[in-house]
C-alpha cells in the first residue's frame, strides 16, 4: 500500500492549525495550555506572549489568577526543562517524564559523580520535608542538605532534589509582572493530590494532536524520552501513517487538521523558547536548517521570532527607554529571495504594533527594522 507523502509545507500548515496560529482561538487559557501539553517556561514571561499570539482577547491576568488558584504550575518535565502546565498535567506528566528529568544524574555525569556518596532515596525524603515545610529556592535546598552531606556541592544537591521530587514553582513567580526568586514545593503539596499513574501512550496521542504528524524521533526529541518505538508500534492500528519527502515514517491521529498547503496564514510573533521550535527532531517544518544557529544561540537561548507565511523569517525584541518601547524586527538571511516581501511588511507592522499595545503600556510605541531589511527605520 502506498504511504501518502506530506511536504514540508503540508507539515507546516498542520502544525500551525494545531498550535492555534492560523487564527486566534476562543478557547480558555486553561484549555489552551492543556491542549499544547504545556508551554516551555524557563522564563516567566514567554508563555504570556505565546498565549497572546494564539488566543482571542487574551488577558494576562487570567493566567496569573490560574497560578494563584493553583490551577496551573511551572515544573520540570519534557527534556528536563521547566514547562507551564495545568495542575492535572503536572501530576500526570511528571511520572511519564521522570527518566528525562533524572538523566543528568547518571553515574558518569558531572552531577552524578558529585553525588557518588549520597543516598538519593534519603535525599528525596529530606528534601520533601524541607520544601513542604515552606517553599525554598534551589540554593536554599542545597545548603540545607549540606547539613546531612557536608562537602557535597550545593548545586548538585539542589539538582538531585529537583530530579527526585516533582517541584513546582510557587507565585509570585510566573504571574504577569510578578517578581521574586523562584521558590518551590512539591506538586502533591501545592495541588493537594497525588501523582497519577504514568500513561505514555496517552501522552503520545496528545502530542500528536498538538504537534503531529510526527516521527518516533520527533516524539523522543520533544519529550526527552527514549525507546518509544515499541509503544508507537502498539498504537499503530489506531493511527494514520504518512511519510515526509525524505521517506521518514510519520504518525498522526485520525481527524486531526491537515490544511491545504495553499492556505494563506497570518503573521505571528512568538516568544523566546516557544515550544513550537522544540517539538520535533526535524524542524524544517518551521525554519530552514541553515538558520538554526541564528535562532538557537550557543548559550542555550532560543530567540523570539516572527512567523511569516508560516515559517520563522525574522527575529524580534522589545527595547525600552523611559518614554518609548521599540519593537526591533531583524529579518533572517534570505536564501536567494527577498526574505520579507513588500506585501508582507504591512502585516508585520500591524501585528507588531498590536504586540506593543499588549506588552507595554504607558509609553509611546515605535518599530525599527534592522539590517537585512529593505524597510527604513520608522
C-alpha positions as CSV (number, residue, x, y, z in Angstrom):
1,X,0.0,0.0,0.0
2,X,1.3,3.4,-0.9
3,X,2.0,5.7,2.0
4,X,0.9,9.3,1.4
5,X,3.8,11.8,1.3
6,X,3.5,15.1,3.2
7,X,5.6,18.1,2.0
8,X,7.4,20.5,4.4
9,X,4.7,23.0,3.6
10,X,1.9,20.5,4.4
11,X,3.6,19.7,7.8
12,X,3.9,23.4,8.4
13,X,0.2,24.1,7.8
14,X,-0.8,21.1,10.0
15,X,1.4,22.3,12.8
16,X,0.1,25.9,12.6
17,X,-3.5,24.6,12.7
18,X,-2.9,22.6,15.9
19,X,-0.9,25.4,17.5
20,X,-3.8,27.9,17.1
21,X,-1.6,30.0,14.8
22,X,-3.9,30.1,11.8
23,X,-6.4,32.1,13.7
24,X,-6.7,33.0,17.3
25,X,-8.8,30.6,19.3
26,X,-11.7,31.5,21.6
27,X,-10.9,28.6,24.0
28,X,-10.0,29.4,27.6
29,X,-6.4,29.9,28.8
30,X,-6.6,26.7,30.8
31,X,-7.8,24.7,27.9
32,X,-5.1,26.1,25.6
33,X,-2.3,25.1,28.0
34,X,-3.8,21.7,28.3
35,X,-4.1,21.3,24.5
36,X,-0.5,22.3,24.0
37,X,0.6,19.7,26.5
38,X,2.4,22.5,28.3
39,X,4.4,25.6,27.3
40,X,8.2,26.0,27.5
41,X,8.7,28.3,30.5
42,X,12.3,28.7,31.7
43,X,11.4,32.4,32.0
44,X,8.1,33.6,33.4
45,X,7.0,36.0,30.6
46,X,7.3,34.0,27.3
47,X,4.1,31.9,27.9
48,X,2.1,35.1,28.1
49,X,3.4,36.2,24.7
50,X,2.8,32.7,23.3
51,X,-0.8,32.7,24.5
52,X,-1.4,36.3,23.2
53,X,-0.4,35.0,19.8
54,X,-2.8,32.0,20.0
55,X,-5.9,33.2,21.8
56,X,-8.5,35.8,21.0
57,X,-8.8,38.6,23.6
58,X,-6.1,37.1,25.9
59,X,-6.0,38.7,29.3
60,X,-2.7,38.1,31.1
61,X,-4.4,38.5,34.5
62,X,-6.4,35.3,33.7
63,X,-3.2,33.3,33.6
64,X,-1.9,35.0,36.7
65,X,-5.1,34.0,38.5
66,X,-4.8,30.4,37.4
67,X,-1.4,30.4,39.2
68,X,-2.8,31.9,42.3
69,X,-5.7,29.4,42.2
70,X,-3.2,26.5,41.8
71,X,-4.9,25.5,38.5
72,X,-1.6,25.8,36.6
73,X,2.0,25.2,37.6
74,X,5.6,25.6,36.4
75,X,7.5,22.3,36.7
76,X,10.4,20.4,35.1
77,X,9.0,18.0,32.6
78,X,9.9,17.4,28.9
79,X,13.7,17.4,28.3
80,X,14.1,18.2,32.0
81,X,13.1,21.8,31.2
82,X,10.6,23.9,33.1
83,X,7.1,24.0,31.5
84,X,3.9,25.7,32.3
85,X,1.2,23.1,32.5
86,X,-2.3,22.6,34.1
87,X,-2.3,21.2,37.6
88,X,-3.7,17.9,36.3
89,X,-0.8,17.7,33.8
90,X,1.8,18.5,36.5
91,X,0.5,15.3,38.2
92,X,0.1,13.2,35.0
93,X,3.2,14.2,33.0
94,X,5.8,14.1,35.7
95,X,5.7,10.3,36.2
96,X,6.0,9.9,32.4
97,X,8.9,12.3,32.1
98,X,10.8,11.2,35.3
99,X,13.5,9.4,33.4
100,X,14.2,12.5,31.2
101,X,14.3,14.8,34.3
102,X,16.7,12.4,36.1
103,X,19.0,11.8,33.2
104,X,21.5,14.4,34.4
105,X,22.2,12.3,37.5
106,X,23.7,9.2,35.7
107,X,26.8,8.0,37.5
108,X,29.2,9.2,34.8
109,X,27.7,12.7,34.6
110,X,29.3,15.6,36.5
111,X,26.4,15.8,38.9
112,X,26.3,12.0,39.2
113,X,30.0,12.0,40.2
114,X,29.5,14.8,42.7
115,X,26.6,12.8,44.3
116,X,28.5,9.4,44.5
117,X,28.4,9.4,48.3
118,X,24.8,10.5,48.6
119,X,21.9,8.1,49.2
120,X,19.4,9.6,46.7
121,X,16.4,7.9,48.4
122,X,17.3,9.5,51.7
123,X,17.9,12.8,49.9
124,X,14.4,12.7,48.4
125,X,12.8,12.2,51.9
126,X,14.8,15.0,53.5
127,X,14.2,17.4,50.6
128,X,10.5,16.8,50.6
129,X,10.4,17.6,54.3
130,X,12.2,20.9,53.7
131,X,10.2,22.2,50.8
132,X,6.8,21.1,52.2
133,X,7.6,23.0,55.4
134,X,8.0,26.1,53.3
135,X,8.8,26.8,49.6
136,X,12.5,27.2,49.1
137,X,14.9,28.3,46.4
138,X,17.1,25.7,44.8
139,X,20.2,27.1,46.6
140,X,18.4,27.0,49.9
141,X,17.5,23.4,49.4
142,X,21.1,22.6,48.5
143,X,22.5,24.4,51.5
144,X,20.1,22.7,53.9
145,X,21.0,19.3,52.5
146,X,24.7,20.0,53.2
147,X,23.9,19.6,56.9
148,X,23.5,15.9,56.1
149,X,26.2,15.7,53.3
150,X,28.8,18.3,54.1
151,X,31.3,18.8,51.4
152,X,29.0,17.8,48.6
153,X,28.4,20.5,46.0
154,X,25.4,22.7,46.8
155,X,24.2,22.8,43.1
156,X,24.5,19.0,42.8
157,X,22.4,18.5,45.9
158,X,19.8,21.0,44.6
159,X,19.7,19.3,41.2
160,X,19.2,15.9,42.9
161,X,16.3,17.2,44.8
162,X,14.7,18.7,41.6
163,X,15.2,15.3,39.9
164,X,13.8,13.3,42.7
165,X,10.8,15.4,43.5
166,X,8.1,17.0,41.3
167,X,8.9,20.5,42.4
168,X,6.5,23.3,41.3
169,X,7.5,27.0,41.4
170,X,5.0,29.0,43.5
171,X,3.7,32.5,42.9
172,X,4.5,35.3,42.5
173,X,7.0,33.6,40.2
174,X,5.1,33.1,36.9
175,X,2.5,35.8,37.4
176,X,2.2,38.7,35.0
177,X,4.7,41.3,36.3
178,X,5.4,39.2,39.3
179,X,8.9,39.5,40.8
180,X,10.8,37.5,43.3
181,X,13.1,34.4,43.4
182,X,12.0,31.0,42.2
183,X,10.8,29.1,45.2
184,X,9.4,25.6,45.0
185,X,7.4,23.0,46.9
186,X,6.1,19.6,45.8
187,X,3.3,19.3,43.3
188,X,1.4,17.0,45.7
189,X,1.6,19.5,48.5
190,X,0.7,22.5,46.3
191,X,-2.1,20.9,44.3
192,X,-3.4,18.7,47.1
193,X,-3.5,15.5,45.1
194,X,-1.1,12.6,44.4
195,X,0.8,12.0,41.2
196,X,-1.0,9.9,38.6
197,X,0.0,6.6,37.2
198,X,2.2,7.0,34.1
199,X,0.4,6.7,30.8
200,X,2.9,7.1,28.0
201,X,0.5,6.1,25.2
202,X,-1.9,8.9,26.1
203,X,0.9,11.4,26.2
204,X,1.9,10.4,22.7
205,X,-1.7,10.8,21.5
206,X,-1.9,14.2,23.0
207,X,1.5,15.2,21.5
208,X,0.3,14.2,18.0
209,X,-2.9,16.2,18.5
210,X,-0.8,19.3,19.2
211,X,2.3,18.8,17.1
212,X,1.7,16.0,14.6
213,X,2.1,14.4,12.1
214,X,5.4,13.3,13.6
215,X,8.1,10.6,13.6
216,X,9.2,8.5,16.5
217,X,12.4,10.7,16.6
218,X,10.2,13.8,16.8
219,X,8.3,12.5,19.8
220,X,11.5,11.5,21.5
221,X,13.1,14.9,20.8
222,X,10.1,16.7,22.3
223,X,9.8,14.6,25.4
224,X,13.4,13.7,26.1
225,X,12.3,10.0,26.4
226,X,13.9,7.1,24.6
227,X,12.7,3.7,23.4
228,X,9.2,4.9,22.3
229,X,9.2,2.8,19.1
230,X,7.6,-0.1,20.9
231,X,4.8,2.0,22.2
232,X,4.2,3.5,18.7
233,X,4.0,0.0,17.3
234,X,1.3,-0.8,19.8
235,X,-0.6,2.4,18.9
236,X,-0.1,2.0,15.1
237,X,-3.5,0.3,14.5
238,X,-5.3,3.4,15.7
239,X,-3.0,5.9,14.0
240,X,-2.7,7.2,10.4
241,X,0.6,6.7,8.7
242,X,2.4,9.2,6.3
243,X,5.9,9.9,5.2
244,X,7.9,13.0,4.7
245,X,9.7,13.9,1.5
246,X,12.8,12.1,2.8
247,X,10.8,8.9,3.3
248,X,10.7,9.2,7.1
249,X,7.6,7.5,8.6
250,X,5.2,9.9,10.3
251,X,2.2,9.1,12.6
252,X,-0.9,11.0,13.3
253,X,-4.3,10.7,15.0
254,X,-7.4,10.5,12.8
255,X,-9.4,13.6,12.2
256,X,-6.6,16.0,13.1
257,X,-6.4,19.1,10.9
258,X,-4.2,18.9,7.9
259,X,-5.0,22.0,5.9
260,X,-4.2,22.8,2.3
261,X,-0.6,23.8,1.5
262,X,-2.0,26.8,-0.3
263,X,-3.7,28.2,2.8
264,X,-2.8,31.8,3.5
265,X,-1.6,32.3,7.0
266,X,-1.2,35.4,9.3
267,X,2.0,36.9,10.7
268,X,2.6,35.8,14.3
269,X,5.2,37.0,16.8
270,X,6.3,34.1,19.0
271,X,8.4,34.4,22.2
272,X,11.8,33.2,23.4
273,X,11.8,29.4,23.9
274,X,8.4,28.8,22.3
275,X,7.8,25.1,22.3
276,X,6.9,25.1,18.6
277,X,10.7,25.2,17.9
278,X,11.4,22.3,20.2
279,X,8.7,19.8,19.3
280,X,10.5,17.9,16.5
281,X,13.8,16.4,15.7
282,X,13.3,17.7,12.1
283,X,12.5,21.3,12.5
284,X,12.4,22.1,8.8
285,X,8.6,22.4,9.0
286,X,9.1,25.7,10.9
287,X,12.5,27.1,9.8
288,X,15.2,26.4,7.3
289,X,18.0,24.3,8.8
290,X,20.7,26.8,8.0
291,X,19.0,29.3,10.3
292,X,19.4,27.2,13.4
293,X,22.5,29.0,14.8
294,X,20.8,32.4,14.4
295,X,17.7,31.3,16.3
296,X,19.4,29.0,18.8
297,X,22.3,30.6,20.5
298,X,25.3,28.7,21.8
299,X,24.5,29.6,25.4
300,X,21.1,28.0,25.4
301,X,18.9,31.0,24.4
302,X,16.2,30.4,21.8
303,X,15.3,33.8,20.4
304,X,11.9,35.3,19.8
305,X,10.9,35.0,16.2
306,X,8.3,36.1,13.6
307,X,6.3,33.6,11.5
308,X,5.8,35.0,8.0
309,X,3.9,32.7,5.6
310,X,4.1,30.2,8.5
311,X,7.9,30.0,8.8
312,X,10.4,31.7,11.1
313,X,11.8,34.5,8.9
314,X,12.7,37.2,11.3
315,X,13.8,37.8,15.0
316,X,12.2,40.3,17.3
317,X,12.8,42.0,20.6
318,X,11.4,45.0,22.6
319,X,13.8,47.7,23.7
320,X,12.6,50.2,26.2
321,X,13.6,53.6,27.4
322,X,11.9,55.8,29.9
323,X,9.4,57.0,27.4
324,X,9.4,54.7,24.4
325,X,9.1,51.0,23.7
326,X,10.6,50.0,20.4
327,X,9.9,46.7,18.6
328,X,13.0,45.7,16.7
329,X,12.5,43.3,13.8
330,X,15.5,41.7,12.2
331,X,14.9,39.6,9.1
332,X,16.8,36.4,8.9
333,X,19.1,35.9,5.9
334,X,17.5,35.2,2.5
335,X,18.1,32.1,0.5
336,X,18.1,33.6,-2.9
337,X,15.0,35.6,-2.5
338,X,13.9,38.7,-0.5
339,X,13.2,37.2,2.9
340,X,10.3,39.6,3.6
341,X,8.4,40.6,0.5
342,X,7.0,44.1,0.2
343,X,3.4,43.0,0.5
344,X,4.2,41.3,3.9
345,X,5.6,44.4,5.6
346,X,2.2,45.8,6.3
347,X,1.1,42.7,8.1
348,X,4.4,42.5,10.1
349,X,3.9,46.1,11.2
350,X,0.2,45.7,12.1
351,X,0.8,42.7,14.2
352,X,3.9,44.2,15.7
353,X,2.0,47.3,16.9
354,X,-0.7,45.1,18.4
355,X,2.1,43.2,20.3
356,X,3.5,46.5,21.7
357,X,0.0,47.5,22.9
358,X,-0.3,44.2,24.7
359,X,3.2,44.2,26.1
360,X,4.0,47.8,27.1
361,X,1.6,50.4,28.4
362,X,2.2,54.0,29.4
363,X,4.9,54.6,26.8
364,X,4.9,55.6,23.2
365,X,5.5,52.8,20.7
366,X,7.8,52.5,17.7
367,X,9.0,49.8,15.3
368,X,12.5,49.5,13.9
369,X,13.5,47.2,11.1
370,X,17.2,46.3,11.3
371,X,19.9,45.3,8.8
372,X,18.8,42.9,6.1
373,X,15.6,44.8,5.6
374,X,14.6,47.0,2.7
375,X,12.3,48.9,5.0
376,X,13.6,52.1,6.5
377,X,13.7,52.8,10.3
378,X,10.5,54.3,11.5
